[in-house]
Amino acid sequence: MELLIEIQPLENHVRRFETWHLTIGLKMAGKTMKRTLLLMMAVASLEACTMSGSPIDGHRYEAALDKARDDASIDCVGQVACDAMWQRTREFVTQHSATNIIRANKTAIETAEPHESGVLYLWASRTLMDNGIGSSTIRVKGLCRGMYTTDGNPAWMYVTCAELITHAEREFRQFSAGADPGKDAVPE
């Protein structure tokens, strides 16, 4: 197989900008190799699109996510109050997660990972404090498939996921306190 690549200027120039024409020729029989090459070029260009993210947006969304994670952590005092708060947490997870609960006990609530990207699912944890009266810290964590690449950088669904997670985690504090988490309950 021989791959020939020629780069030639086009005859017609548009004002002061020079336009270049890229010709890729294959010296090979059949259309299969041409289709394969075209597919490889399309995948490479899509990958390049997913890798180019704005670092400014990433920092802004990460700061919002950190604040929302703080809002999604609640301390409760006493066994009875914490049990009631844990039950409210389970209701919140059930109402706000796109998937069903797959595991729930006294210290964890987990929902299944969705098959689609850009879909919110929630987990919750309950950490007992060593104060002898049954106090706990309850946390809700929003998760979203397609938010990060395998190396930890923002992926193609990052913005959508960050907005879903931020909204849900901010809403948790109002929900657990018994407030009506309507449209105006979460400041943007």
N, CA, C and O of each residue as an XYZ file, in Angstrom:
752
protein
N       0.847     -1.171      0.000
C       0.000      0.000      0.000
C       0.888      1.227      0.000
O       1.882      1.281      0.725
N       0.547      2.180     -0.783
C       1.304      3.412     -0.850
C       0.329      4.575     -0.691
O      -0.696      4.630     -1.370
N       0.649      5.489      0.196
C      -0.200      6.639      0.449
C       0.499      7.870     -0.099
O       1.632      8.162      0.282
N      -0.149      8.573     -0.965
C       0.415      9.758     -1.590
C      -0.370     10.972     -1.111
O      -1.591     11.022     -1.257
N       0.312     11.927     -0.554
C      -0.342     13.152     -0.089
C       0.296     14.327     -0.810
O       1.512     14.508     -0.756
N      -0.516     15.121     -1.481
C      -0.051     16.320     -2.174
C      -0.759     17.532     -1.592
O      -1.964     17.498     -1.342
N      -0.019     18.582     -1.383
C      -0.620     19.849     -0.952
C      -0.292     20.870     -2.036
O       0.876     21.117     -2.336
N      -1.331     21.459     -2.617
C      -1.155     22.404     -3.711
C      -1.996     23.648     -3.451
O      -3.114     23.541     -2.949
N      -1.470     24.829     -3.789
C      -2.316     26.026     -3.678
C      -3.351     26.031     -4.793
O      -3.058     25.615     -5.914
N      -4.549     26.495     -4.497
C      -5.579     26.632     -5.519
C      -5.274     27.864     -6.373
O      -4.603     28.795     -5.926
N      -5.769     27.853     -7.585
C      -5.510     28.950     -8.515
C      -6.201     30.242     -8.086
O      -5.629     31.323     -8.228
N      -7.414     30.146     -7.567
C      -8.179     31.336     -7.194
C      -7.850     31.729     -5.762
O      -8.011     30.927     -4.842
N      -7.398     32.940     -5.575
C      -7.103     33.442     -4.234
C      -8.224     34.378     -3.809
O      -8.742     35.152     -4.614
N      -8.591     34.300     -2.541
C      -9.615     35.177     -2.013
C      -8.905     36.296     -1.265
O      -8.332     36.082     -0.197
N      -8.952     37.473     -1.833
C      -8.273     38.653     -1.318
C      -6.834     38.327     -0.942
O      -6.080     37.848     -1.789
N      -6.437     38.568      0.286
C      -5.046     38.343      0.671
C      -4.827     36.971      1.295
O      -3.700     36.637      1.659
N      -5.867     36.181      1.423
C      -5.731     34.869      2.047
C      -5.457     33.817      0.984
O      -6.093     33.803     -0.070
N      -4.528     32.957      1.264
C      -4.212     31.897      0.315
C      -4.925     30.625      0.751
O      -4.860     30.244      1.920
N      -5.595     29.974     -0.169
C      -6.327     28.754      0.121
C      -5.519     27.572     -0.381
O      -4.993     27.599     -1.494
N      -5.419     26.530      0.443
C      -4.665     25.335      0.076
C      -5.627     24.192     -0.133
O      -6.672     24.105      0.512
N      -5.260     23.332     -1.032
C      -6.077     22.183     -1.371
C      -5.283     20.930     -1.023
O      -4.132     20.796     -1.441
N      -5.868     20.023     -0.277
C      -5.214     18.795      0.138
C      -5.776     17.647     -0.674
O      -6.983     17.406     -0.677
N      -4.900     16.944     -1.358
C      -5.310     15.797     -2.153
C      -4.683     14.554     -1.555
O      -3.469     14.498     -1.362
N      -5.496     13.565     -1.263
C      -5.001     12.291     -0.756
C      -5.360     11.241     -1.785
O      -6.534     11.032     -2.091
N      -4.365     10.593     -2.306
C      -4.609      9.564     -3.303
C      -4.084      8.235     -2.818
O      -3.010      8.176     -2.219
N      -4.799      7.193     -3.059
C      -4.387      5.849     -2.696
C      -4.128      5.063     -3.953
O      -4.947      5.049     -4.872
N      -3.001      4.419     -3.992
C      -2.716      3.532     -5.115
C      -3.051      2.128     -4.659
O      -2.178      1.341     -4.294
N      -4.320      1.843     -4.691
C      -4.792      0.560     -4.212
C      -6.161      0.299     -4.814
O      -6.942      1.233     -4.998
N      -6.456     -0.927     -5.117
C      -7.740     -1.266     -5.716
C      -8.813     -1.344     -4.652
O      -8.534     -1.716     -3.513
N     -10.038     -0.996     -5.011
C     -11.187     -1.143     -4.132
C     -11.494      0.100     -3.338
O     -10.625      0.944     -3.118
N     -12.736      0.207     -2.910
C     -13.205      1.357     -2.150
C     -13.069      1.150     -0.648
O     -13.213      2.098      0.124
N     -12.791     -0.083     -0.226
C     -12.735     -0.381      1.208
C     -11.664      0.438      1.908
O     -11.910      0.987      2.982
N     -10.484      0.528      1.316
C      -9.398      1.275      1.954
C      -9.728      2.761      2.006
O      -9.407      3.432      2.987
N     -10.361      3.279      0.969
C     -10.742      4.693      0.978
C     -11.748      4.969      2.094
O     -11.646      5.979      2.791
N     -12.707      4.080      2.260
C     -13.699      4.245      3.335
C     -13.046      4.141      4.703
O     -13.375      4.901      5.615
N     -12.130      3.209      4.845
C     -11.423      3.047      6.119
C     -10.633      4.300      6.446
O     -10.663      4.776      7.580
N      -9.933      4.832      5.467
C      -9.154      6.048      5.670
C     -10.070      7.208      6.034
O      -9.757      7.984      6.937
N     -11.185      7.333      5.349
C     -12.139      8.386      5.645
C     -12.670      8.265      7.070
O     -12.786      9.263      7.781
N     -12.989      7.044      7.482
C     -13.475      6.803      8.839
C     -12.403      7.148      9.864
O     -12.701      7.748     10.897
N     -11.160      6.773      9.587
C     -10.068      7.085     10.517
C      -9.885      8.592     10.646
O      -9.655      9.095     11.746
N      -9.985      9.314      9.538
C      -9.850     10.771      9.583
C     -11.004     11.399     10.358
O     -10.797     12.349     11.113
N     -12.206     10.882     10.179
C     -13.364     11.413     10.910
C     -13.219     11.178     12.401
O     -13.493     12.075     13.199
N     -12.793      9.985     12.787
C     -12.602      9.679     14.208
C     -11.510     10.555     14.797
O     -11.655     11.061     15.910
N     -10.419     10.741     14.066
C      -9.331     11.588     14.543
C      -9.793     13.029     14.734
O      -9.411     13.680     15.706
N     -10.604     13.524     13.821
C     -11.083     14.898     13.962
C     -12.060     15.032     15.123
O     -12.051     16.045     15.823
N     -12.905     14.021     15.339
C     -13.809     14.051     16.488
C     -13.038     13.992     17.791
O     -13.382     14.684     18.750
N     -12.001     13.176     17.837
C     -11.180     13.089     19.038
C     -10.525     14.422     19.328
O     -10.439     14.837     20.484
N     -10.061     15.098     18.285
C      -9.453     16.411     18.470
C     -10.470     17.398     19.042
O     -10.116     18.247     19.860
N     -11.720     17.293     18.622
C     -12.765     18.172     19.148
C     -13.002     17.920     20.630
O     -13.204     18.868     21.389
N     -12.982     16.674     21.052
C     -13.250     16.377     22.463
C     -12.088     16.762     23.343
O     -12.282     16.999     24.535
N     -10.896     16.834     22.808
C      -9.728     17.164     23.597
C      -9.594     18.663     23.805
O      -8.914     19.092     24.738
N     -10.223     19.468     22.961
C     -10.064     20.912     23.071
C     -11.173     21.491     23.931
O     -12.276     21.749     23.449
N     -10.878     21.690     25.190
C     -11.838     22.288     26.095
C     -11.290     23.603     26.597
O     -10.076     23.811     26.589
N     -12.135     24.469     27.021
C     -11.705     25.750     27.539
C     -11.297     25.597     28.994
O     -12.124     25.216     29.822
N     -10.029     25.887     29.332
C      -9.611     25.749     30.722
C     -10.348     26.722     31.643
O     -10.516     26.440     32.829
N     -10.783     27.852     31.114
C     -11.516     28.826     31.923
C     -12.855     28.228     32.356
O     -13.225     28.317     33.527
N     -13.576     27.622     31.419
C     -14.841     26.979     31.760
C     -14.627     25.852     32.754
O     -15.406     25.697     33.695
N     -13.577     25.064     32.555
C     -13.278     23.972     33.473
C     -13.070     24.470     34.893
O     -13.588     23.880     35.841
N     -12.321     25.547     35.046
C     -12.080     26.096     36.384
C     -13.367     26.631     37.000
O     -13.626     26.442     38.189
N     -14.171     27.299     36.176
C     -15.428     27.854     36.681
C     -16.363     26.735     37.134
O     -16.956     26.815     38.210
N     -16.496     25.686     36.308
C     -17.381     24.587     36.663
C     -16.839     23.793     37.854
O     -17.616     23.341     38.695
N     -15.530     23.620     37.936
C     -14.954     22.894     39.072
C     -15.193     23.648     40.376
O     -15.458     23.031     41.407
N     -15.104     24.971     40.340
C     -15.385     25.773     41.534
C     -16.854     25.628     41.944
O     -17.161     25.507     43.130
N     -17.744     25.640     40.975
C     -19.174     25.455     41.266
C     -19.447     24.059     41.812
O     -20.263     23.893     42.718
N     -18.768     23.057     41.263
C     -18.931     21.685     41.761
C     -18.423     21.551     43.196
O     -19.055     20.882     44.013
N     -17.295     22.177     43.509
C     -16.777     22.137     44.884
C     -17.762     22.760     45.861
O     -17.999     22.218     46.940
N     -18.336     23.899     45.486
C     -19.327     24.570     46.344
C     -20.565     23.692     46.514
O     -21.095     23.571     47.619
N     -21.021     23.088     45.435
C     -22.206     22.220     45.501
C     -21.934     20.989     46.370
O     -22.816     20.547     47.106
N     -20.716     20.432     46.292
C     -20.372     19.279     47.148
C     -20.433     19.666     48.621
O     -20.873     18.881     49.461
N     -19.988     20.879     48.925
C     -20.094     21.357     50.312
C     -21.554     21.458     50.736
O     -21.898     21.092     51.859
N     -22.419     21.953     49.843
C     -23.846     22.071     50.131
C     -24.504     20.708     50.305
O     -25.513     20.593     51.001
N     -23.947     19.681     49.684
C     -24.545     18.345     49.723
C     -24.049     17.515     50.899
O     -24.235     16.298     50.924
N     -23.424     18.162     51.864
C     -22.950     17.488     53.070
C     -23.650     18.107     54.276
O     -23.558     19.312     54.515
N     -24.352     17.261     55.032
C     -25.158     17.751     56.149
C     -24.817     16.969     57.409
O     -24.713     15.743     57.379
N     -24.644     17.679     58.507
C     -24.442     17.042     59.806
C     -25.776     16.999     60.533
O     -26.539     17.965     60.510
N     -26.049     15.878     61.174
C     -27.259     15.771     61.983
C     -26.855     15.277     63.373
O     -25.842     14.595     63.530
N     -27.655     15.629     64.370
C     -27.329     15.303     65.759
C     -28.385     14.370     66.328
O     -29.578     14.672     66.299
N     -27.937     13.243     66.841
C     -28.840     12.288     67.473
C     -29.329     11.208     66.527
O     -29.543     11.451     65.339
N     -29.502     10.019     67.068
C     -29.891      8.855     66.272
C     -31.232      9.049     65.568
O     -31.356      8.747     64.381
N     -32.229      9.548     66.285
C     -33.570      9.698     65.707
C     -33.556     10.724     64.568
O     -34.099     10.473     63.492
N     -32.939     11.866     64.811
C     -32.871     12.914     63.783
C     -32.084     12.431     62.567
O     -32.455     12.726     61.431
N     -31.015     11.699     62.797
C     -30.187     11.213     61.687
C     -30.892     10.111     60.896
O     -30.753     10.032     59.675
N     -31.637      9.274     61.584
C     -32.415      8.255     60.859
C     -33.464      8.910     59.964
O     -33.669      8.485     58.827
N     -34.129      9.948     60.482
C     -35.126     10.677     59.683
C     -34.456     11.369     58.491
O     -34.998     11.370     57.386
N     -33.269     11.960     58.720
C     -32.531     12.626     57.645
C     -32.079     11.604     56.593
O     -32.092     11.898     55.397
N     -31.686     10.424     57.031
C     -31.263      9.378     56.101
C     -32.439      8.916     55.233
O     -32.269      8.628     54.049
N     -33.629      8.850     55.834
C     -34.823      8.496     55.067
C     -35.136      9.573     54.035
O     -35.510      9.252     52.907
N     -34.990     10.863     54.405
C     -35.190     11.973     53.455
C     -34.161     11.890     52.329
O     -34.466     12.172     51.170
N     -32.951     11.503     52.686
C     -31.888     11.364     51.684
C     -32.252     10.283     50.676
O     -32.055     10.460     49.474
N     -32.775      9.177     51.158
C     -33.189      8.094     50.252
C     -34.292      8.581     49.310
O     -34.273      8.266     48.120
N     -35.254      9.349     49.835
C     -36.311      9.916     48.992
C     -35.715     10.835     47.916
O     -36.123     10.789     46.756
N     -34.752     11.661     48.313
C     -34.117     12.584     47.369
C     -33.414     11.811     46.253
O     -33.566     12.131     45.074
N     -32.643     10.791     46.637
C     -31.927      9.989     45.646
C     -32.917      9.315     44.696
O     -32.695      9.295     43.486
N     -33.990      8.772     45.225
C     -35.003      8.110     44.403
C     -35.632      9.088     43.409
O     -35.841      8.742     42.246
N     -35.932     10.295     43.861
C     -36.603     11.285     43.007
C     -35.687     11.936     41.980
O     -36.153     12.347     40.918
N     -34.383     12.039     42.277
C     -33.488     12.815     41.423
C     -32.512     11.991     40.590
O     -31.868     12.537     39.694
N     -32.387     10.722     40.855
C     -31.475      9.885     40.087
C     -32.215      9.268     38.894
O     -33.377      8.877     39.001
N     -31.524      9.193     37.770
C     -32.131      8.619     36.567
C     -32.249      7.097     36.652
O     -33.002      6.485     35.894
N     -31.508      6.494     37.568
C     -31.521      5.037     37.694
C     -32.021      4.626     39.079
O     -32.067      5.440     40.001
N     -32.389      3.369     39.208
C     -32.936      2.842     40.457
C     -31.836      2.543     41.480
O     -30.672      2.349     41.129
N     -32.234      2.511     42.738
C     -31.321      2.143     43.811
C     -30.980      0.664     43.675
O     -31.865     -0.181     43.536
N     -29.682      0.363     43.716
C     -29.240     -1.026     43.640
C     -28.716     -1.542     44.971
O     -28.617     -2.752     45.176
N     -28.375     -0.619     45.884
C     -27.899     -1.011     47.210
C     -28.250      0.103     48.187
O     -27.997      1.280     47.928
N     -28.832     -0.286     49.306
C     -29.144      0.695     50.344
C     -29.051      0.004     51.695
O     -29.625     -1.064     51.906
N     -28.318      0.635     52.603
C     -28.218      0.126     53.970
C     -28.077      1.330     54.913
O     -28.432      2.448     54.537
N     -27.574      1.117     56.108
C     -27.483      2.209     57.085
C     -26.388      3.221     56.780
O     -26.371      4.304     57.366
N     -25.461      2.882     55.859
C     -24.350      3.794     55.580
C     -24.185      4.175     54.110
O     -23.378      5.051     53.797
N     -24.922      3.546     53.210
C     -24.754      3.854     51.780
C     -26.048      3.659     51.004
O     -26.842      2.762     51.287
N     -26.233      4.528     50.018
C     -27.310      4.386     49.039
C     -26.637      4.540     47.677
O     -26.000      5.557     47.404
N     -26.780      3.531     46.833
C     -26.160      3.578     45.513
C     -27.202      3.284     44.444
O     -28.040      2.395     44.593
N     -27.130      4.049     43.368
C     -27.983      3.779     42.208
C     -27.104      3.220     41.096
O     -25.883      3.377     41.119
N     -27.730      2.571     40.133
C     -26.996      1.959     39.026
C     -26.427      3.023     38.099
O     -26.992      4.107     37.958
N     -25.308      2.703     37.473
C     -24.736      3.593     36.471
C     -25.586      3.489     35.206
O     -25.868      2.385     34.741
N     -25.994      4.624     34.650
C     -26.830      4.564     33.442
C     -26.017      4.114     32.230
O     -24.789      4.200     32.222
N     -26.715      3.639     31.220
C     -26.058      3.226     29.980
C     -25.723      4.433     29.109
O     -24.774      4.389     28.326
N     -26.492      5.506     29.240
C     -26.299      6.699     28.423
C     -25.318      7.654     29.103
O     -25.172      7.652     30.325
N     -24.653      8.465     28.291
C     -23.795      9.523     28.816
C     -24.632     10.771     29.052
O     -25.669     10.969     28.419
N     -24.165     11.610     29.973
C     -24.855     12.859     30.248
C     -26.102     12.706     31.080
O     -26.988     13.560     31.032
N     -26.191     11.612     31.859
C     -27.366     11.340     32.685
C     -26.924     11.304     34.150
O     -25.950     10.635     34.497
N     -27.642     12.025     34.995
C     -27.316     12.114     36.418
C     -27.755     10.865     37.177
O     -28.874     10.382     37.003
N     -26.869     10.354     38.013
C     -27.237      9.330     38.989
C     -26.568      9.689     40.299
O     -25.511     10.320     40.302
N     -27.163      9.300     41.404
C     -26.723      9.755     42.718
C     -26.326      8.610     43.636
O     -26.843      7.496     43.548
N     -25.399      8.923     44.507
C     -25.030      8.042     45.609
C     -25.089      8.874     46.879
O     -24.959     10.097     46.832
N     -25.282      8.221     48.002
C     -25.271      8.911     49.294
C     -24.489      8.076     50.291
O     -24.442      6.849     50.200
N     -23.876      8.762     51.244
C     -23.143      8.062     52.302
C     -23.486      8.676     53.651
O     -23.816      9.857     53.757
N     -23.399      7.851     54.660
C     -23.673      8.283     56.033
C     -22.498      7.839     56.890
O     -22.228      6.646     57.026
N     -21.800      8.816     57.466
C     -20.639      8.549     58.303
C     -20.997      8.882     59.744
O     -21.325     10.024     60.066
N     -20.930      7.875     60.606
C     -21.244      8.081     62.019
C     -20.122      8.836     62.709
O     -18.942      8.584     62.465
N     -20.510      9.772     63.581
C     -19.538     10.526     64.380
C     -19.325      9.787     65.693
O     -20.212      9.076     66.165
N     -18.161      9.956     66.273
C     -17.844      9.303     67.550
C     -18.220     10.196     68.729
O     -17.368     10.531     69.553
N     -19.498     10.583     68.812
C     -19.902     11.435     69.931
C     -20.818     10.701     70.908
O     -21.255     11.276     71.905
N     -21.107      9.438     70.622
C     -21.896      8.625     71.539
C     -23.397      8.831     71.482
O     -24.121      8.153     72.210
N     -23.902      9.741     70.647
C     -25.354      9.974     70.588
C     -25.939      9.684     69.211
O     -27.104      9.986     68.950
N     -25.123      9.094     68.324
C     -25.637      8.684     67.012
C     -25.652      9.771     65.956
O     -26.403      9.673     64.986
N     -24.845     10.802     66.120
C     -24.774     11.863     65.108
C     -24.059     11.354     63.865
O     -23.251     10.427     63.926
N     -24.376     11.985     62.731
C     -23.812     11.544     61.451
C     -23.552     12.725     60.530
O     -24.088     13.818     60.715
N     -22.715     12.473     59.532
C     -22.563     13.365     58.390
C     -23.129     12.613     57.188
O     -22.703     11.500     56.878
N     -24.083     13.230     56.528
C     -24.725     12.623     55.359
C     -24.323     13.426     54.132
O     -24.423     14.652     54.105
N     -23.865     12.698     53.112
C     -23.425     13.340     51.872
C     -24.146     12.720     50.685
O     -24.368     11.510     50.634
N     -24.506     13.574     49.729
C     -25.038     13.115     48.448
C     -23.996     13.469     47.399
O     -23.451     14.573     47.389
N     -23.734     12.521     46.525
C     -22.756     12.749     45.464
C     -23.403     12.479     44.116
O     -23.922     11.392     43.862
N     -23.362     13.488     43.262
C     -23.863     13.336     41.904
C     -22.782     12.762     41.008
O     -21.615     13.142     41.099
N     -23.176     11.856     40.153
C     -22.260     11.233     39.196
C     -22.881     11.333     37.805
O     -24.100     11.429     37.662
N     -22.036     11.311     36.799
C     -22.536     11.461     35.434
C     -21.548     10.829     34.471
O     -20.384     11.224     34.406
N     -22.015      9.862     33.739
C     -21.170      9.168     32.774
C     -20.837     10.096     31.616
O     -21.710     10.803     31.112
N     -19.578     10.096     31.193
C     -19.148     10.935     30.079
C     -18.642     12.297     30.509
O     -18.408     13.162     29.664
N     -18.467     12.508     31.818
C     -18.014     13.800     32.308
C     -16.498     13.966     32.171
O     -16.015     15.041     31.816
N     -15.763     12.904     32.453
C     -14.298     12.965     32.393
C     -13.746     11.885     31.474
O     -14.349     10.826     31.300
N     -12.591     12.172     30.890
C     -11.890     11.162     30.107
C     -11.159     10.234     31.069
O     -11.149     10.478     32.275
N     -10.557      9.187     30.555
C      -9.853      8.239     31.418
C      -8.647      8.856     32.117
O      -8.202      8.350     33.147
N      -8.116      9.939     31.569
C      -6.990     10.598     32.226
C      -7.423     11.756     33.133
O      -6.580     12.516     33.610
N      -8.734     11.893     33.372
C      -9.240     12.884     34.319
C      -9.545     14.251     33.745
O      -9.939     15.148     34.491
N      -9.380     14.440     32.463
C      -9.691     15.721     31.835
C     -11.173     15.782     31.471
O     -11.820     14.744     31.333
N     -11.719     17.002     31.313
C     -13.121     17.119     30.920
C     -13.395     16.416     29.595
O     -12.623     16.537     28.644
N     -14.487     15.691     29.544
C     -14.886     14.964     28.329
C     -16.007     15.731     27.631
O     -16.359     16.842     28.030
N     -16.551     15.130     26.602
C     -17.522     15.801     25.741
C     -18.827     16.138     26.444
O     -19.520     17.053     26.001
N     -19.198     15.451     27.511
C     -20.434     15.743     28.243
C     -20.165     16.543     29.521
O     -21.045     16.642     30.376
N     -18.979     17.106     29.665
C     -18.572     17.762     30.904
C     -19.527     18.869     31.337
O     -19.981     18.873     32.481
N     -19.834     19.788     30.463
C     -20.676     20.938     30.833
C     -22.068     20.469     31.250
O     -22.584     20.899     32.282
N     -22.672     19.598     30.462
C     -23.999     19.068     30.803
C     -23.974     18.385     32.158
O     -24.838     18.627     33.001
N     -22.981     17.532     32.362
C     -22.875     16.799     33.625
C     -22.632     17.739     34.805
O     -23.258     17.592     35.855
N     -21.734     18.694     34.638
C     -21.431     19.631     35.725
C     -22.677     20.408     36.146
O     -22.906     20.623     37.336
N     -23.476     20.825     35.174
C     -24.699     21.560     35.494
C     -25.719     20.673     36.207
O     -26.357     21.115     37.162
N     -25.879     19.433     35.756
C     -26.808     18.504     36.423
C     -26.384     18.220     37.860
O     -27.204     18.260     38.777
N     -25.110     17.936     38.048
C     -24.600     17.613     39.383
C     -24.701     18.816     40.310
O     -25.157     18.690     41.447
N     -24.280     19.976     39.832
C     -24.326     21.191     40.653
C     -25.753     21.483     41.105
O     -25.986     21.786     42.275
N     -26.687     21.395     40.199
C     -28.086     21.671     40.539
C     -28.613     20.683     41.584
O     -29.232     21.090     42.566
N     -28.371     19.401     41.375
C     -28.885     18.383     42.306
C     -28.240     18.496     43.679
O     -28.934     18.418     44.693
N     -26.932     18.678     43.728
C     -26.259     18.754     45.023
C     -26.649     20.012     45.803
O     -26.758     19.974     47.028
N     -26.858     21.122     45.098
C     -27.320     22.336     45.776
C     -28.751     22.158     46.312
O     -29.089     22.649     47.389
N     -29.557     21.465     45.557
C     -30.956     21.269     45.940
C     -31.101     20.345     47.144
O     -32.094     20.423     47.867
N     -30.126     19.478     47.365
C     -30.216     18.501     48.449
C     -30.398     19.154     49.822
O     -31.211     18.692     50.623
N     -29.660     20.203     50.093
C     -29.744     20.852     51.419
C     -31.165     21.355     51.684
O     -31.694     21.160     52.779
N     -31.784     21.996     50.700
C     -33.148     22.488     50.881
C     -34.134     21.330     51.019
O     -35.050     21.384     51.839
N     -33.948     20.300     50.226
C     -34.832     19.139     50.275
C     -34.765     18.449     51.635
O     -35.794     18.098     52.213
N     -33.561     18.259     52.133
C     -33.405     17.557     53.411
C     -33.940     18.365     54.588
O     -34.327     17.801     55.611
N     -33.958     19.670     54.438
C     -34.494     20.529     55.491
C     -36.012     20.632     55.416
O     -36.642     21.232     56.287
N     -36.600     20.043     54.369
C     -38.054     20.063     54.230
C     -38.573     21.213     53.410
O     -39.787     21.377     53.289
N     -37.681     22.030     52.831
C     -38.117     23.147     51.987
C     -38.637     22.608     50.660
O     -38.259     21.520     50.228
N     -39.495     23.372     50.032
C     -40.001     22.994     48.717
C     -38.930     23.332     47.688
O     -38.693     24.509     47.415
N     -38.272     22.317     47.106
C     -37.183     22.598     46.168
C     -37.703     22.947     44.785
O     -37.465     22.222     43.819
N     -38.410     24.056     44.700
C     -38.974     24.477     43.416
C     -37.956     25.201     42.567
O     -36.757     25.185     42.848
N     -38.447     25.826     41.540
C     -37.599     26.507     40.559
C     -36.760     27.606     41.204
O     -35.614     27.815     40.806
N     -37.308     28.311     42.189
C     -36.613     29.445     42.774
C     -35.799     29.074     44.008
O     -35.165     29.947     44.601
N     -35.798     27.806     44.411
C     -35.121     27.405     45.641
C     -33.613     27.372     45.498
O     -32.904     27.542     46.490
N     -33.097     27.161     44.296
C     -31.661     27.043     44.099
C     -31.172     28.269     43.340
O     -31.526     28.453     42.175
N     -30.356     29.119     43.987
C     -29.823     30.283     43.265
C     -28.818     29.857     42.215
O     -28.011     28.958     42.452
N     -28.860     30.487     41.073
C     -27.930     30.148     39.984
C     -26.743     31.077     40.016
O     -25.844     30.960     39.183
